[in-house]
Amino acid sequence: MSSPMDQRPVKSVYLHVGAPAAGTSFLPRALWANRRRLGDAGVCYPLAGPQEHFAAVMDLREMSWGGRREPDWDGAWDRVVQRIREWDGRAAVLSQGLLAGATEQQVARVVAALEPAEVHVVFATHDLGRQLILDWQEQLRHAHTVTFERFVDDLVARGIDAPEPFGEMFWGLHDPVRVLGTWASAVPKERIHVLTLPPPDGSPRVLWDRFRGLTGIGAAVCDIEGIPAGGPLSAVEAELLRRLNERIGPALRRDYERMVREHLTGYGPDGSGGAAGRTRMGLPARHNEWAAKRTRELAESLRASGYDVAGDLDELASAPDPGPFMLPGDVPEELIATASVGVVAHLLEELTLAHERIGLAHLQSEMAGVQENLRRLLEAAAAPSPPLQRAARRAAGKRNP
């Protein structure tokens, strides 16, 4: 006889596995911000904290990050899985771009852990030229200093055997045929979804609409207004950050990524005025033909695979001309200098605010001390002193024993 647990309808679990930098910063933020709305709509976002998806994948893949492992990573994957298994709604979603690098053994573990749920895999991607730009910029955000031209030259000439960590990190995570071939070892092809993305225009709306469409999230369920899109850096911002990495990367250590995210990007000459007028990046001209040809080959392989496509593979194979662009190595020194002034001005403003906050905290501490002293004085005033008590007793004809 089957138990009530066995009679639950089979839920669907949608794993957005990559590619890194193709929505892997926006989607987790949007899902976390809307987790209660999603729950009310029957969709589980199974995290107890906004960064737990990273801890879970580090645990699943038995990885370290920056040469270290955090104690709270241990068991994180099992905790996330348990929440999905206990959910009695129709679906669950999880987004983490490093799932793209899972091995066949790890993929098998994922699917087995989530059974009897139907696992779906979502892979979002731009054309290959755009992916190269986005991935290099992501490497900069993790303190690397390789120039863009060297980065692309090595990946084109040597493929996955390019110098560590770039060969494995790019081709192992961004090649949709390689990544989805691994996931297809345990997930039926009709449950593998390729989400194509046109060149970014500063809005995450296309990404969000296609993602929610294939996961069955209603158009009115979530509110994504005000959630940062995580768009690309301009050529000026990227080159400034690369140069700063050579000086500040070792000094900041574990605080590096937070400091870069909060203080070192978005404050240059074209980092504060939105997408209009920004100096966009493009590929070195010598690689344009190669990138277009390789992208067409990837699109044809995906077309022949039988995977579900959200969007249009032609968006990848016929990416439009990005218009005026600049290579980071060609950025004029005067633009670097102007961008540096913008960053310094921002840091000085933040330093002033920090001093004000410290001063206010010090004042609050002193006020707490004054309040404590006043409390003691009031208590003392309310309780007569021993001499006064003895005098009162004598006046009443009583002797002190």
Disulfide bonds with the S-S distance in Angstrom:
none
